Amino acid sequence: MTIWIIGITVLVSYVAFKQDNVMDRLLFNAGKVYERHEWYRLLSYALVHANWGHLIINMLVFYSFGVVLEQRFEQLWGAKEGILFLLLYVGGAVISNGYSLFRHRKDFYYTAVGASGAVSAVLFCNVFFAPWTPVYFFGILPIPGILFGVLFLGYSYYMARKESDNIGHDAHFLGAVFGFVFPLMVQPNLIFDFLSMLFKLK
């Protein structure tokens, strides 16, 4: 599933780089979603990216955590692994822009692109299953997953309130939270496994 999602995203982003009308048709625009009921934009925006750098970083992070997570899902849920992984990714994409949709619902100028919210969901779902496994910050510095998660959420919340750049920090925050709680939505008793791993009880 990870490879298929990457393939489709790269293909659609490539077409959008070449044709501005495709980018305009697929990007997230709160005003168009709310006023014109173009609800597909809540998902389609994750298929297009601002540039090659944006696309490559998102897909590299997604691949790094997605492949491992698919294996965990298969161990836990067997044949349901594929549909649950897809629900995690799609849910992360849709929910991550929920706040922006509400806040900018009358704004036809606010736009967003990229799979960062969905990728954050996949990353934080991994943190749930392996809180002490290192996450390599910038691909170099190893940080325990749970510590990385706390720092990431704190930073995203702070930057979302500050609004000093053109990055959707609120989408990162909401996608991460969704990804972390997703396993509990599927199987609530996994909280005991998480707590055992967090406090190293087993």
Backbone hydrogen bonds, N-H to C=O, Kabsch-Sander energy under -0.5 kcal/mol:
donor,donor_aa,acceptor,acceptor_aa,energy
5,I,1,M,-2.5
6,I,2,T,-2.4
7,G,3,I,-2.7
8,I,4,W,-2.5
9,T,5,I,-2.5
10,V,6,I,-2.8
11,L,7,G,-2.2
12,V,8,I,-2.7
13,S,9,T,-2.7
14,Y,10,V,-2.4
15,V,11,L,-2.1
16,A,12,V,-2.4
17,F,13,S,-2.3
18,K,14,Y,-1.3
19,Q,15,V,-2.0
20,D,18,K,-0.5
22,V,19,Q,-1.0
23,M,19,Q,-1.5
24,D,20,D,-2.7
25,R,21,N,-1.6
26,L,22,V,-1.6
27,L,23,M,-2.4
28,F,112,A,-2.6
30,A,110,Y,-0.8
31,G,107,D,-1.6
33,V,29,N,-2.3
34,Y,30,A,-2.8
35,E,31,G,-2.9
36,R,31,G,-0.6
36,R,32,K,-0.9
37,H,33,V,-0.6
38,E,32,K,-1.6
39,W,37,H,-1.7
41,R,38,E,-1.7
42,L,39,W,-2.0
43,L,40,Y,-1.8
44,S,40,Y,-2.9
45,Y,41,R,-1.2
46,A,43,L,-1.7
47,L,44,S,-1.9
48,V,45,Y,-1.1
55,L,51,N,-2.1
56,I,52,W,-3.0
57,I,53,G,-2.3
58,N,54,H,-1.9
59,M,55,L,-2.5
60,L,56,I,-2.4
61,V,57,I,-2.3
62,F,58,N,-2.4
63,Y,59,M,-2.6
64,S,60,L,-2.4
65,F,61,V,-1.8
66,G,62,F,-3.3
67,V,63,Y,-1.7
69,L,65,F,-2.2
70,E,66,G,-2.4
71,Q,67,V,-1.4
72,R,68,V,-1.7
73,F,69,L,-2.7
74,E,70,E,-2.3
75,Q,71,Q,-2.1
76,L,72,R,-2.1
77,W,73,F,-3.5
78,G,74,E,-1.7
80,K,77,W,-2.1
81,E,78,G,-2.1
84,L,80,K,-2.3
85,F,81,E,-2.5
86,L,82,G,-2.2
87,L,83,I,-2.1
88,L,84,L,-2.2
89,Y,85,F,-2.2
90,V,86,L,-3.0
91,G,87,L,-2.5
92,G,88,L,-2.3
93,A,89,Y,-2.1
94,V,90,V,-2.5
95,I,91,G,-2.8
96,S,92,G,-1.7
97,N,93,A,-0.5
97,N,94,V,-0.9
98,G,95,I,-2.0
101,L,97,N,-2.4
102,F,98,G,-1.8
103,R,99,Y,-3.0
104,H,100,S,-2.6
105,R,102,F,-1.0
107,D,104,H,-2.1
108,F,106,K,-0.7
111,T,109,Y,-0.5
112,A,28,F,-1.6
114,G,45,Y,-2.2
114,G,48,V,-1.6
119,V,115,A,-2.8
120,S,116,S,-2.6
121,A,117,G,-1.6
122,V,118,A,-1.8
123,L,119,V,-2.6
124,F,120,S,-2.6
125,C,121,A,-1.6
126,N,122,V,-1.6
127,V,123,L,-1.6
128,F,124,F,-1.8
129,F,125,C,-1.6
130,A,126,N,-2.0
133,T,130,A,-1.2
135,V,143,I,-3.4
136,Y,134,P,-0.5
137,F,135,V,-1.0
137,F,141,L,-3.3
139,G,136,Y,-2.3
140,I,137,F,-2.0
141,L,137,F,-2.0
143,I,135,V,-2.1
145,G,133,T,-1.3
146,I,131,P,-3.2
147,L,144,P,-0.5
148,F,144,P,-2.9
149,G,145,G,-2.7
150,V,146,I,-1.9
151,L,147,L,-2.5
152,F,148,F,-2.9
153,L,149,G,-2.5
154,G,150,V,-2.4
155,Y,151,L,-2.6
156,S,152,F,-2.7
157,Y,153,L,-2.5
158,Y,154,G,-2.3
159,M,155,Y,-2.8
160,A,156,S,-2.1
161,R,157,Y,-1.8
162,K,158,Y,-2.0
163,E,159,M,-2.3
169,H,167,I,-2.1
172,H,168,G,-1.8
173,F,169,H,-2.4
174,L,170,D,-2.6
175,G,171,A,-2.5
176,A,172,H,-2.2
177,V,173,F,-2.3
178,F,174,L,-2.4
179,G,175,G,-2.4
180,F,176,A,-2.1
181,V,177,V,-2.0
182,F,178,F,-1.5
184,L,181,V,-0.6
185,M,181,V,-1.5
185,M,182,F,-0.5
186,V,182,F,-1.6
187,Q,183,P,-2.9
190,L,187,Q,-2.2
191,I,188,P,-1.8
192,F,189,N,-1.3
193,D,189,N,-0.6
194,F,190,L,-2.4
195,L,191,I,-2.5
196,S,192,F,-2.0
197,M,193,D,-2.3
198,L,194,F,-3.0
199,F,195,L,-2.4
200,K,197,M,-0.7
201,L,196,S,-3.4
202,K,196,S,-0.8
